[in-house]
Amino acid sequence: DSGVTQTPKHLITATGQRVTLRCSPRSGDLSVYWYQQSLDQGLQFLIQYYNGEERAKGNILERFSAQQFPDLHSELNLSSLELGDSALYFCASSGGQGRAEAFFGQGTRLTVV
Amino acid sequence: EDQVTQSPEALRLQEGESSSLNCSYTVSGLRGLFWYRQDPGKGPEFLFTLYSAGEEKEKERLKATLTKKESFLHITAPKPEDSATYLCAVRGNYGQNFVFGPGTRLSVLP
């Protein structure tokens, strides 16, 4: 158990809909990262938050947004969903130091039908 | 831009047959190189962090080494339960995120 909790584990929704994925980082970790992994694809970085502030952005679509709350949990919002958004979405957290490794949650499998 | 490549893409070994996986990286100042194991449909599981050339880390049948341009994950006498995708990632001095390679899919046959 990595200590990173993601909910829900599975999500099935229709095209055009909006969903929210939730992540609780490991206790004490200030950084949260969101990654997307499509079928047989690598991990694509979406966005990072550090102590409530956005720190880095990757190839995140304008239809996607995220935030980190004062209790450090984070939410990834995906709107106007398309079939191609079907993927595994992972959250990871790391400590405040720049050299610290990241620990991943078990992911949310999103299926858009 | 930080980049990571991994080879081979896939590797099939017989149980007990040792081998190595390669991770080549380009980064502007290395803050850390990380190895993960990922089982199908699961989140990556952290294995090792390496910080500087010459460093080595070991865990059971796995040993990770680091040079200035690449890292190797040596697997000694693997077992079927070692079958997984092994991911390499780097974090550079100027990047905030972890940049992952495409992974090596390892299959260990009994």
Interface residues (C-beta under 8 A of the other chain):
Chain A: S2 V4 Q6 Y33 Y35 G42 L43 F45 Q48 Y50 R55 A56 G58 L88 F90 A92 G98 R99 A100 E101 A102 F103 F104 G105 Q106 G107 R109
Chain B: R31 G32 F34 Y36 G41 K42 G43 P44 E45 F46 T49 Y51 L87 A89 R91 G95 Q96 N97 F98 V99 F100 G101 P102 G103
